[in-house]
Amino acid sequence: MQHTSRRASIYVITVITVAMIVSLILIGTILRNAYNASANSIAALSADTASLNAGVELALASVLDDPDFRENAKTGTVYPKTVIDDTQYTTVVYDAATQSKATDDTEIYRITVNAVNDYTQQHALFDVQLSTYEYTTHISDISAEHYWPLTDATKAATAAEDIRGNDGTYLEANAGAGLNDEGAPVPVFTNTNDEIEIPWSVYFKQSTGSLSCWIYFTGPTNDYVFYPFLGMQYESGGDPNLNCAIINGALWVYVNDTGSYSFSKIAYTGFNAVTANTWHHIVVTWGNNRLRAYIDGTQVAYNSSNNDGVDTDSPFSGGEQPLRVGAGYDFGSPSNKRGFLGSVAHLAYYDDDLTDDEIADLAAIRPDEVSAQIVEASWTPLHDQ
């Protein structure tokens, strides 16, 4: 795996949704505003060791902080035994429906939190339901023609496309080789030949259009080498009509519907606009409003003279080439293929240029966001013994 950090990115901690507020406030300001909810909840426990409420907060924070919670819940605990000052905290978790060990099919988890010291024993029981944000629906609502989540299972051969079924092919067994910050699998690209090849679609040909994706770049930012993450040729063996790359931390994007390379068609940022080992949301728009590039919801590059669309030569002349993900081409002629270092996820292709508001909205959404909700009427009041 190329990266293991799950917090150093645009993907921030998800916020728990509480359906029922009981006699005590379960989720305090500390948890809701936390960058690392577990660490801050432990701090709260240290400050108030008699608080079972804080132990419950720690359990909920642990659920949110753990991108592998569904798998780890099978062990039967939310967090290991924790002793702070004179109080011992333990947890139990299982499938609420079957009253037995959690499995891959578990939808609702029953959690018990116990707090024991020399003076009292307290416990609380409640059910938590996890759900994943329906990103496909959101993408479709803003008129995406294609959407590839690229969260396919480890070593999958097919990159599933959720709207029109225009599936891509993993040229090497790199599907699911990494995880994003929400714990979803993503491909990891390490060389020139391990890209995803997506066959030509009639919806690629757009005089005005947009694309959006998330990228995680793991390469160097000071070697003056292009690392393209998307690319498509105008014709076989020819120059690109679409190209997106990182060089020295700068984002370069290119759209050209003539079939002949021209430096004047590029829009690019300054160096270090893209931070290595960090997830960034990327949008490229072209056509009527000229070529534009956005990073994390903010416009960062603009070519006022380029109103080209994405086009292709005829299929009889070597046109209708595939879209390559995790690879692309040099900015120059001849345009040799190059590979990316890192990951690409949640690629969408649109038949119009997205508005600034739509782009900001897309950048703010975590496609694999998992939310947790306390099931109403599941709460068992605190007990003192």
N, C-alpha and C positions, 0 to 999 in steps of 0.2 A: 504494500500500500504506500502511496506517495505522501499521504498526509494523515495525521491522526488528530490534530487539534480541531476541536469542534466548537470553540467559542471565539476564536480570533478572526471574525469575518462579519460580513453584512448580515448573516443569519444570526439574530440575537435571540435571547431566551424567550420562549413562548410564555404567554400570560395565561394563568389558569382561570377558568370561568366557573364561578360557584353558583349553582342553581338555587341553593337554599342556605340562607344565613340563619344559624341557630343561636342559642343563647350566648355563645362566645364567638368572637370574630376569629375564624380559622386562619384566614390569610391576611396578614398585616401588611403595612406599607413596606416593610423590609423585603418580603417576598415579591410583592408586585413590582418593585422598582429594582430588583436585584439583577446584577450582571451574572453572578454565580449564586443562585438561590440557596444551594446547600450550605455553602460557606457562611453566608449571612445568617442562615437559620441556626447553625451551630453557635454563632456568636450570640444569638438571642438566647439559646439554651444556657450558655455560660453565664449570661446576665441574670437568668431567672430559672434556676434548676428545678424549681417546684412546678413549673408550668407544663402540664401535659399538652396544653394548647400549642406551645412551642414545639413539642415533639410531633404533634400532628402536622404542623407547618413544615417541619423537616421532612416528614414522609412525603408530603405533597411536592415539596421542592425537589426531593430526590427523584420522584417520578418524572418531573419535567427536565431535570438535568441529565437524565440517563437516556440517550438515544436508543439504547438497546433494552429498554425496560421490558418490552413484551417478552424478550428472550430471558432476561434475568429474573423476571417474576416467577419463572418455572422453578427457581431455587426455593421459593416459599418465603423469602424475606424482601423487604423494600430496602433496608439498609442494615448492616451488621450491628450487633450489640454495641451500644455506645454508652460509655460511662463519663459523666461530667459532674465534677465535684462529688456529691453523695447520691446522685440519682442515676439509675440505670434505665436506658431506653431500649426496647426491643420491638420488632414488628413481625407480623405474619400477613401473608397475602396469598389468596387462592381464588379460584373461579367462583363467582357469586352464584351462578346458575346451577353448577354441578356440585358445589360444596366440596370440591376436590382440587387437586393440583392444577394450576393454570396451564393452558396449552396454547397452540397457535390459533385455536378457534375461540379463545376467550374474548368476550366483548366487554364484560363488566367484571372488575376486580374488587374483591372484598378485602379491606385492609384493617388490621387491628394494630393499635399502638398502645404499648404498655409503658408506664413510668413507675418505677419502684425505688423507694429509699427506706431509711430506718423508721420513718414516721407514717408513711402512707403508700398505698398502692392504687394507681389510677389506670383506667383504660378507656379507649374509645374505639368504636367500630363504625365504618362507613364504606360505601361503595363508590368506586371511581370508574367512569366510562371514558375511554380514549377515542378520539376521532381525528382523522387526517383531513386537512383542508382540500376541498375539491377544486384543484387548480385547473383541470380540464374544462370545467364549466365556466370558470372565469375567463380563460383564454378564448373559448368559443363565443362568449358574450361580446368580445371586442373584435369579432370577425376574423379570427385566425383561420387560415386555410389549411395549415398543417401544424401539428404539435407532436414533438418527440420528447417524452419525459426523460429518456436516457437513464432511468432508474431500474433498468432490467436486471434480472438476477445474475449472480456470479457466473461468468463464462457463458452467458446466453449468446446465441448466434445471431439473433434478430433484435434490432432496435425498433421496438413497436411504435407505431404512429397512431395516435388516439382519435383523430378526426376522420381521415379518409383512408386509413389503412395502407398508406404509402411507406411500408416498413423499410428500414435500412438494414445493412449487414455489417456486423463486426468482423473486420478482416483479421483480427487476432483475438485471442480469448481474454480480452481485457474488460469485459462488461462486469460491473459490480466489484471492481478491484479496489475501490475506495468508498468512503462514506462522506456525505456532506454533513453539515453541522446539525442537522435534524435527524441524522442516523439513517438516511435513505442511501441505497447503493448508487454509485456513479462510476462511469468508466475512468480509467487512468491511462493517459497516453504517454508513451516513453520514447517513441522513435518515429521514423518517417513513414512506416508502413503499417501502423496499427490503427489507422483511422476507421471511422464508420462511413460506409459508402451508401448514400441514399439515392435511389434511382430518380431520374428526371421526372418531373411532374409538370403538367401544363400550367399549374398554378405558380410555378417558379417564375414564369414570364410575366413580369409586372412592370409597367411603365412608371407607376408610383406604388411603393410598397415599403414594408418594414420587416425586420427580424429582431427577435429578442432571445437572450439566453443568459445563463449564469456561467461564469468561468472561474477556474481556480488555477492560477499559473504558478508552477513550481520551479521554473527555470531561472537562469541568471538575468540580472537587469543591468549589466554593464559590459556585454560582450559584442554589441552591435550586430546581433544575429536576429533574423526574423523567425518568430515562432507563430505561424498562422494556426488559428483554431477553426476557421471556416473558409472554404474556397470552392469555386466552380469555374470551369473553363468555358469560353465562348464556343470552342470547337476542340476536338480531340488533338492534343499536342500543341494547342495554341495558347494564347494569353488568357488570363482570367477575365470573366465578366463580373465576378463578385469575389472579394478577398478581404479577410479580417485577420490582423496579426498583432502580436506584441513585439516591440523591439526596445530594449533599454527602459522598460516600464512604460513606454509610450504605446498608445493605441493607434493603429493605422487601419483605415477602411477604404475600400475601393469599389466603385461601380462603373462599368464601361460597357456600353451596348454596341460599340463599333467593331470589336474583334481585334483591334490593334492597341498595344499598350501605349499609355500616355500618363506621364507623371502628373499632369494637370488634373487628373481625375481623382486624386487622393485627398482625403481629409484626415488630419492627424493631430494628435495632442503633443504636448511637451513631454519630456522624460518624466518617469515616475508617477504618471497618472494612474497606473495600475500597480498595486502593491502585491508583491509575491506572497504566496502562501495565505491568501485571503480571498474569500468569495466576493466577486463583483458582478453586478447586473449590467449587461451590455445591451444597448439598442442601437440599431442602424436604420435610418430612414432615407429614402431616395425618391427622386422624381420631381413633382411640381414644386415642392418646397426646398429643393436642392438636397445635396448629400449632407447628412448630419450624423453625429455619433454622440451617444450618451453613456455615462458611467454612473451607476447607482442613482439614476433618476435625474441627473444634471447634464445639460448639453455641454460637451467638452471639445467638439470639433465641428467645423462647418466649411463647406466648399461652395461658395456662392455662384460659381460658374458651372458647376456640374449638375445638370438636370437629367442625366441619363437614367434609364431604367435597366432592370435585369432582363437581358435578352439572350438569344442563342442563334447560332447558325442553323440551317436546315439539317434534319437528321441525315439527309443524303450527302451532306458535306462535312459530316463529323460533329454536328451540333447535338443539342439535347444531352449534355454531359451530366454525370451525377454530381450532387452536392456532397462535399467531403467535410466531415466533422472530426476535429482533432488533427487536421492537416489543411494545407492550402498551398500558396505559391509565392515565389519571390516577387517583389515589386520591381519589375524590370523585364526586359526581353532578351533572351528567352526566359520564360517564367518557370523555373524548375520547382518541382514539388518539394515542400518541406513539412516537417511534423511539428506537433505541439508537445509541450511538457506540462502535464497537469490534467485537469478535468473540465468537461463541458456538460451542462445539464439543462433541462427544460428549454429546449430550442423550439421557438414558434416562428411561423412565417405568415405574414399578413398581406392583404391585397390593397392596403392603403397606408398612408403615412400616419403613424400614431400621433396623437396630440401630446403636448407636454404633460397634461394632467393624467392621461392614460399611462404614459411612461413612468411618471412618478409613482402612480398607483402600483404598477407592476414591480417596480424596484422595492416597494415597501412590503410586498407580500412574500412570505416564505412558502414556496410551493409545497414542501413536505411538512409544514407546520402541524404539530400534534398538540391538540388541546385536551385538557382533562376537566371533567365536570363531575362534581359530587351528585350522585343520583338522589333525587328528591325522595324524602321519607326513608332513606337508608340509614340516617344518622342515629346511633344509639347514644343517649346522653352519657356524660362522664360519670364514672362511679368512683367513690372514695371508700377505702377499706382500712 
